[in-house]
Amino acid sequence: MVECAKNAYLPILAATILCEEQVILNRAPEFADVNNMCVILEKLGLKVKRQGGALVIDGANATPRFVPVDTAKLLRSSIFTLGAMLGRFRRARVAYPGGCDIGLRPIDLHLKGLRDLGVKITESHGVINCDATELHGGTIALDFASVGATENLILASVLGKDRTVIINCAREPEIVDLCNFLNKMGARIYGAGTGRIEIEGVARLNGTEYTPIGDRIIAGTYLIAGALTHGKIEVSGCNSIFFASLIDKLRYSGCFLRAKGDKIYLKSPKTLKSVGLIETQVYPGFPTDLQAQLLTLQTVSKGCCVVHENIFESRFKFVPELIKMGANVKVRDCTAVVEGVADLSGAEVYAKDLRGGASLVLAGLRAKGYTTVNDIYHIERGYCNLDKRLIELGAQIRREE
Ligand code: EPZ
């Protein structure tokens, strides 16, 4: 059973700023990013406590305090507090966010959309100062279907008297989950999961209890672990429709997969076949967050595979580490060409970001001999107990403090 989705939990945690009543979020994962988001909420005056695996959050005393750089840089999702604070308090000051070093990670689409809603924004010394006393509805056309910008604009538009329409918005399952959560609290959001979302402002949100969706990226990571090691694996807790593009690739590589409800079973073939081409795209295309894991599988698949990373500018930092393990990969700009080899060999490697780091663990499961993956704090931002879970699946892995 996979954990709840990090990328659903984070915007949903930010959304609790909008509610003056108690909210209970079930199955709260122990990801570092979730824990850090809770730290930010507490700095904004919300009461947050873990209770029997859930997070109990009370936003009665929330206040639009400044989110300084030492807090904001903890994670990319700190930027979601901006939209939520503007939604409830009509003002906010936040430092630029942090997040995985996989590209420039600008927030120009967030700020352009907020300005289109009448928010006055000045930026100085790495801090974003917002005055939303004249926040109004309107129609925003996003230049790119940005997940974060879509979520921030929804959070800014939920409370009020106006109607806001977001065109060319992101369609990820995590966006739908955020909107389902907000609607359960009394919001009026329509069209989530399509390229056009409409938000009718409401006066207030009511407390609720909610369980976010399962993490499709973690589910996909485990399936690829099974494929890499010629194993059999069953993953549950996430609707397989959320990663249909990966299932298609794994079938093409020769794996047998059987999906039923929120369970999916994979049996790996003796010889894996290259999938030929991987193009990362916005949902429902192939997710950038599974690019590193599937590229790792290609390093030991028969044939040649071309990988185009179309979403982030710098998401091949894990490749030099794979090459240390004997992989045959050439990278030019946002394209990687992978020639499958018979096997990888263990080596001392270094995680550089969350998904690339997890992929090095996967490579180590397949490689002959020992692999040491260093700087695993990157991985723990979005996976918890990865070592323990893999041991349950038969891996020989140990954590060294
Ligand atoms: C979210 O990041 C996810 N993070 C990422 O997951 C995921 O890779 C990404 O969406 C794409 O699916 C969370 O949800 C916390 P974007 P986000 O805005 O919101 C450019 C993981 O491993 N862009 O859709 O930052 C941007 O530079 C993480 O779990 C602008 O140009 O993604 C990038 O090239 C990594 N201007 C592209 O859009 C903006 O204002 C996609 O960014 C915003 C984004």
Boltz pocket constraint, residues with backbone or C-beta under 6 A from the ligand:
constraints:
  - pocket:
      binder: B
      contacts: [[A, 6], [A, 7], [A, 10], [A, 76], [A, 77], [A, 100], [A, 103], [A, 104], [A, 105], [A, 106], [A, 107], [A, 108], [A, 109], [A, 110], [A, 111], [A, 144], [A, 145], [A, 146], [A, 147], [A, 148], [A, 149], [A, 288], [A, 289], [A, 310], [A, 311], [A, 312], [A, 313], [A, 354], [A, 355], [A, 382]]
      max_distance: 6.0
